[in-house]
Amino acid sequence: MSARRRLKSFKSDKRGVAAVEFALLLPMLLIILIGMAETTEALNFKRKLGQTASSLADLVSQAESISRAEISDLNVATKWIMDPFPTTGITTVTASVQFDATGKARVAWSVDEKGGTPWATGSTPPVAIPAGLNRPNTTTIVSLVKGTYTPMFAGLVTNIFPRAGTIPMEDIFFLRPRFTEAVVLN
């Protein structure tokens, strides 16, 4: 067979085109698939943080008074809400914020996941209070939950994308006390 005929037959042969196209597209498709899986997991983690904040605020707002031990028990229960995600590194702050006659916010009490007082009593809360919640002479229960999401495939790309190692997330929830003007910390 002459070289010219071989070249012509090679040029017209289309048998391996699909395999070559698939080989070229496979890395991009895998990156998209992994990205979708990581995004879904990150959104689920954020949703769990929101459920935790909501549950803490809801349970505290139903009490007339609450003790540090009871808030500690509620923080233990948050481990079940966060399941299947690890709870190491999850921090919580549950607080009562009072509004004076002018609508200015002051911390009445606050308790973190260790039973400490993260926000000084009488100080301005370190979170933005949404407009409309600062009605004069009222109180609001604030629940702040923070966590760090670590993507499963982060170790593969941290050299390329250093920020991909961990993603800090938080959620905050505000509720008015249900059965009293203000929930009292014992």
BALOBA-1460 file (C-alpha; in Angstrom, 3 decimals):
// residues 186
<rec num="1" residu="m" x="0.000" y="0.000" z="0.000"/>
<rec num="2" residu="s" x="1.377" y="3.342" z="-0.916"/>
<rec num="3" residu="a" x="1.912" y="6.080" z="1.656"/>
<rec num="4" residu="r" x="-0.673" y="8.245" z="-0.025"/>
<rec num="5" residu="r" x="-3.407" y="5.611" z="0.260"/>
<rec num="6" residu="r" x="-2.520" y="4.911" z="3.883"/>
<rec num="7" residu="l" x="-2.796" y="8.594" z="4.717"/>
<rec num="8" residu="k" x="-6.135" y="8.846" z="2.909"/>
<rec num="9" residu="s" x="-7.522" y="5.777" z="4.706"/>
<rec num="10" residu="f" x="-6.267" y="7.098" z="8.108"/>
<rec num="11" residu="k" x="-7.896" y="10.474" z="7.422"/>
<rec num="12" residu="s" x="-11.277" y="8.954" z="6.585"/>
<rec num="13" residu="d" x="-11.282" y="6.444" z="9.502"/>
<rec num="14" residu="k" x="-13.698" y="7.695" z="12.230"/>
<rec num="15" residu="r" x="-13.762" y="4.641" z="14.549"/>
<rec num="16" residu="g" x="-11.858" y="6.148" z="17.542"/>
<rec num="17" residu="v" x="-13.328" y="9.656" z="17.529"/>
<rec num="18" residu="a" x="-15.827" y="9.026" z="20.347"/>
<rec num="19" residu="a" x="-13.171" y="7.466" z="22.577"/>
<rec num="20" residu="v" x="-10.824" y="10.415" z="22.053"/>
<rec num="21" residu="e" x="-13.603" y="12.940" z="22.761"/>
<rec num="22" residu="f" x="-14.588" y="11.035" z="25.904"/>
<rec num="23" residu="a" x="-10.962" y="10.963" z="27.099"/>
<rec num="24" residu="l" x="-10.717" y="14.720" z="26.593"/>
<rec num="25" residu="l" x="-13.993" y="15.457" z="28.437"/>
<rec num="26" residu="l" x="-13.613" y="12.959" z="31.320"/>
<rec num="27" residu="p" x="-11.375" y="15.132" z="33.559"/>
<rec num="28" residu="m" x="-13.730" y="18.095" z="33.236"/>
<rec num="29" residu="l" x="-16.772" y="15.906" z="33.961"/>
<rec num="30" residu="l" x="-15.087" y="14.445" z="37.052"/>
<rec num="31" residu="i" x="-14.251" y="17.931" z="38.340"/>
<rec num="32" residu="i" x="-17.886" y="18.987" z="37.863"/>
<rec num="33" residu="l" x="-19.134" y="15.834" z="39.620"/>
<rec num="34" residu="i" x="-16.793" y="16.294" z="42.594"/>
<rec num="35" residu="g" x="-17.699" y="20.002" z="42.753"/>
<rec num="36" residu="m" x="-21.409" y="19.179" z="42.839"/>
<rec num="37" residu="a" x="-20.884" y="16.616" z="45.609"/>
<rec num="38" residu="e" x="-18.782" y="19.046" z="47.677"/>
<rec num="39" residu="t" x="-21.276" y="21.874" z="47.195"/>
<rec num="40" residu="t" x="-24.145" y="19.631" z="48.266"/>
<rec num="41" residu="e" x="-22.291" y="18.538" z="51.410"/>
<rec num="42" residu="a" x="-21.367" y="22.146" z="52.270"/>
<rec num="43" residu="l" x="-25.005" y="23.218" z="51.875"/>
<rec num="44" residu="n" x="-26.128" y="20.318" z="54.082"/>
<rec num="45" residu="f" x="-23.607" y="21.359" z="56.755"/>
<rec num="46" residu="k" x="-24.895" y="24.942" z="56.602"/>
<rec num="47" residu="r" x="-28.473" y="23.660" z="56.861"/>
<rec num="48" residu="k" x="-27.559" y="21.629" z="59.954"/>
<rec num="49" residu="l" x="-26.004" y="24.726" z="61.546"/>
<rec num="50" residu="g" x="-29.277" y="26.559" z="60.878"/>
<rec num="51" residu="q" x="-31.319" y="23.744" z="62.403"/>
<rec num="52" residu="t" x="-29.083" y="23.790" z="65.470"/>
<rec num="53" residu="a" x="-29.418" y="27.565" z="65.914"/>
<rec num="54" residu="s" x="-33.169" y="27.361" z="65.390"/>
<rec num="55" residu="s" x="-33.595" y="24.520" z="67.883"/>
<rec num="56" residu="l" x="-31.520" y="26.231" z="70.579"/>
<rec num="57" residu="a" x="-33.425" y="29.498" z="70.239"/>
<rec num="58" residu="d" x="-36.766" y="27.679" z="70.099"/>
<rec num="59" residu="l" x="-36.178" y="25.615" z="73.236"/>
<rec num="60" residu="v" x="-34.791" y="28.532" z="75.250"/>
<rec num="61" residu="s" x="-37.615" y="30.854" z="74.176"/>
<rec num="62" residu="q" x="-40.163" y="28.376" z="75.574"/>
<rec num="63" residu="a" x="-38.715" y="28.618" z="79.096"/>
<rec num="64" residu="e" x="-39.545" y="31.204" z="81.741"/>
<rec num="65" residu="s" x="-36.160" y="30.655" z="83.344"/>
<rec num="66" residu="i" x="-33.205" y="28.503" z="82.409"/>
<rec num="67" residu="s" x="-29.966" y="27.464" z="84.062"/>
<rec num="68" residu="r" x="-26.466" y="27.105" z="82.634"/>
<rec num="69" residu="a" x="-26.763" y="23.335" z="83.159"/>
<rec num="70" residu="e" x="-29.945" y="23.225" z="81.073"/>
<rec num="71" residu="i" x="-28.290" y="25.215" z="78.280"/>
<rec num="72" residu="s" x="-25.339" y="22.812" z="78.522"/>
<rec num="73" residu="d" x="-27.771" y="19.911" z="78.078"/>
<rec num="74" residu="l" x="-29.250" y="21.637" z="75.028"/>
<rec num="75" residu="n" x="-25.746" y="22.021" z="73.598"/>
<rec num="76" residu="v" x="-25.205" y="18.281" z="74.057"/>
<rec num="77" residu="a" x="-28.415" y="17.692" z="72.122"/>
<rec num="78" residu="t" x="-27.040" y="19.760" z="69.242"/>
<rec num="79" residu="k" x="-24.610" y="16.910" z="68.550"/>
<rec num="80" residu="w" x="-27.617" y="14.831" z="67.514"/>
<rec num="81" residu="i" x="-28.918" y="17.603" z="65.281"/>
<rec num="82" residu="m" x="-25.539" y="17.948" z="63.548"/>
<rec num="83" residu="d" x="-25.359" y="14.190" z="62.851"/>
<rec num="84" residu="p" x="-23.747" y="12.881" z="60.559"/>
<rec num="85" residu="f" x="-21.331" y="15.828" z="60.592"/>
<rec num="86" residu="p" x="-18.603" y="15.974" z="63.251"/>
<rec num="87" residu="t" x="-19.297" y="18.373" z="66.102"/>
<rec num="88" residu="t" x="-15.692" y="19.099" z="66.983"/>
<rec num="89" residu="g" x="-15.152" y="22.796" z="66.464"/>
<rec num="90" residu="i" x="-18.855" y="23.683" z="66.663"/>
<rec num="91" residu="t" x="-19.346" y="26.698" z="68.919"/>
<rec num="92" residu="t" x="-22.663" y="28.003" z="70.183"/>
<rec num="93" residu="v" x="-23.757" y="31.173" z="71.935"/>
<rec num="94" residu="t" x="-27.229" y="31.463" z="73.395"/>
<rec num="95" residu="a" x="-28.133" y="34.890" z="74.715"/>
<rec num="96" residu="s" x="-30.956" y="37.110" z="75.835"/>
<rec num="97" residu="v" x="-30.870" y="40.619" z="74.400"/>
<rec num="98" residu="q" x="-32.953" y="43.370" z="76.009"/>
<rec num="99" residu="f" x="-34.061" y="46.520" z="74.249"/>
<rec num="100" residu="d" x="-34.426" y="49.649" z="76.388"/>
<rec num="101" residu="a" x="-37.058" y="52.386" z="75.968"/>
<rec num="102" residu="t" x="-35.153" y="53.791" z="72.973"/>
<rec num="103" residu="g" x="-34.730" y="50.392" z="71.302"/>
<rec num="104" residu="k" x="-31.014" y="50.118" z="72.089"/>
<rec num="105" residu="a" x="-29.855" y="46.503" z="72.485"/>
<rec num="106" residu="r" x="-27.997" y="45.269" z="75.579"/>
<rec num="107" residu="v" x="-26.946" y="41.733" z="76.489"/>
<rec num="108" residu="a" x="-28.951" y="40.491" z="79.488"/>
<rec num="109" residu="w" x="-27.074" y="37.169" z="79.663"/>
<rec num="110" residu="s" x="-25.158" y="34.822" z="77.382"/>
<rec num="111" residu="v" x="-23.898" y="31.250" z="77.615"/>
<rec num="112" residu="d" x="-21.568" y="29.432" z="75.231"/>
<rec num="113" residu="e" x="-21.114" y="25.689" z="74.656"/>
<rec num="114" residu="k" x="-18.625" y="25.502" z="77.555"/>
<rec num="115" residu="g" x="-20.953" y="27.248" z="80.018"/>
<rec num="116" residu="g" x="-18.992" y="30.500" z="79.871"/>
<rec num="117" residu="t" x="-20.165" y="34.057" z="79.296"/>
<rec num="118" residu="p" x="-18.962" y="35.030" z="75.811"/>
<rec num="119" residu="w" x="-20.773" y="38.372" z="75.615"/>
<rec num="120" residu="a" x="-20.377" y="40.745" z="78.541"/>
<rec num="121" residu="t" x="-23.585" y="41.495" z="80.399"/>
<rec num="122" residu="g" x="-24.794" y="45.021" z="79.622"/>
<rec num="123" residu="s" x="-22.695" y="45.298" z="76.465"/>
<rec num="124" residu="t" x="-23.915" y="45.799" z="72.926"/>
<rec num="125" residu="p" x="-24.380" y="42.401" z="71.228"/>
<rec num="126" residu="p" x="-21.586" y="41.605" z="68.736"/>
<rec num="127" residu="v" x="-24.142" y="40.536" z="66.119"/>
<rec num="128" residu="a" x="-26.329" y="42.624" z="63.855"/>
<rec num="129" residu="i" x="-29.898" y="42.688" z="65.125"/>
<rec num="130" residu="p" x="-32.369" y="42.774" z="62.211"/>
<rec num="131" residu="a" x="-34.520" y="45.862" z="61.865"/>
<rec num="132" residu="g" x="-37.905" y="45.426" z="63.461"/>
<rec num="133" residu="l" x="-36.678" y="43.302" z="66.361"/>
<rec num="134" residu="n" x="-35.543" y="46.299" z="68.383"/>
<rec num="135" residu="r" x="-38.954" y="47.190" z="69.758"/>
<rec num="136" residu="p" x="-38.627" y="49.187" z="72.984"/>
<rec num="137" residu="n" x="-38.870" y="47.312" z="76.296"/>
<rec num="138" residu="t" x="-38.775" y="43.818" z="74.788"/>
<rec num="139" residu="t" x="-36.291" y="40.954" z="74.768"/>
<rec num="140" residu="t" x="-35.087" y="38.547" z="72.125"/>
<rec num="141" residu="i" x="-33.363" y="35.192" z="72.411"/>
<rec num="142" residu="v" x="-30.346" y="34.971" z="70.123"/>
<rec num="143" residu="s" x="-28.737" y="31.692" z="69.137"/>
<rec num="144" residu="l" x="-25.464" y="31.801" z="67.199"/>
<rec num="145" residu="v" x="-23.850" y="28.597" z="65.921"/>
<rec num="146" residu="k" x="-20.472" y="28.518" z="64.184"/>
<rec num="147" residu="g" x="-18.635" y="25.652" z="62.574"/>
<rec num="148" residu="t" x="-15.965" y="24.885" z="60.031"/>
<rec num="149" residu="y" x="-16.747" y="22.667" z="57.081"/>
<rec num="150" residu="t" x="-13.862" y="20.602" z="55.732"/>
<rec num="151" residu="p" x="-14.480" y="19.401" z="52.182"/>
<rec num="152" residu="m" x="-13.790" y="15.728" z="51.557"/>
<rec num="153" residu="f" x="-11.553" y="16.348" z="48.565"/>
<rec num="154" residu="a" x="-9.873" y="19.446" z="50.032"/>
<rec num="155" residu="g" x="-6.572" y="17.665" z="50.484"/>
<rec num="156" residu="l" x="-6.313" y="17.127" z="46.748"/>
<rec num="157" residu="v" x="-6.500" y="20.789" z="45.809"/>
<rec num="158" residu="t" x="-5.129" y="22.752" z="48.771"/>
<rec num="159" residu="n" x="-1.882" y="23.377" z="46.904"/>
<rec num="160" residu="i" x="-3.822" y="24.959" z="44.042"/>
<rec num="161" residu="f" x="-6.619" y="26.550" z="46.085"/>
<rec num="162" residu="p" x="-5.373" y="27.213" z="49.648"/>
<rec num="163" residu="r" x="-8.805" y="28.465" z="50.773"/>
<rec num="164" residu="a" x="-10.389" y="25.127" z="49.876"/>
<rec num="165" residu="g" x="-8.997" y="23.500" z="53.044"/>
<rec num="166" residu="t" x="-11.756" y="24.692" z="55.375"/>
<rec num="167" residu="i" x="-14.839" y="26.848" z="55.026"/>
<rec num="168" residu="p" x="-16.032" y="28.755" z="58.126"/>
<rec num="169" residu="m" x="-19.811" y="28.952" z="58.390"/>
<rec num="170" residu="e" x="-22.304" y="30.320" z="60.889"/>
<rec num="171" residu="d" x="-26.008" y="30.744" z="61.374"/>
<rec num="172" residu="i" x="-27.951" y="32.909" z="63.767"/>
<rec num="173" residu="f" x="-31.552" y="32.748" z="64.906"/>
<rec num="174" residu="f" x="-33.713" y="35.254" z="66.787"/>
<rec num="175" residu="l" x="-36.905" y="34.437" z="68.709"/>
<rec num="176" residu="r" x="-39.032" y="36.297" z="71.222"/>
<rec num="177" residu="p" x="-39.769" y="34.575" z="74.544"/>
<rec num="178" residu="r" x="-43.127" y="32.834" z="74.362"/>
<rec num="179" residu="f" x="-44.448" y="32.623" z="77.916"/>
<rec num="180" residu="t" x="-42.759" y="35.555" z="79.613"/>
<rec num="181" residu="e" x="-41.376" y="38.997" z="78.864"/>
<rec num="182" residu="a" x="-37.797" y="37.805" z="79.358"/>
<rec num="183" residu="v" x="-36.162" y="34.414" z="79.912"/>
<rec num="184" residu="v" x="-34.221" y="34.579" z="83.177"/>
<rec num="185" residu="l" x="-30.848" y="32.856" z="83.580"/>
<rec num="186" residu="n" x="-30.571" y="31.074" z="86.944"/>
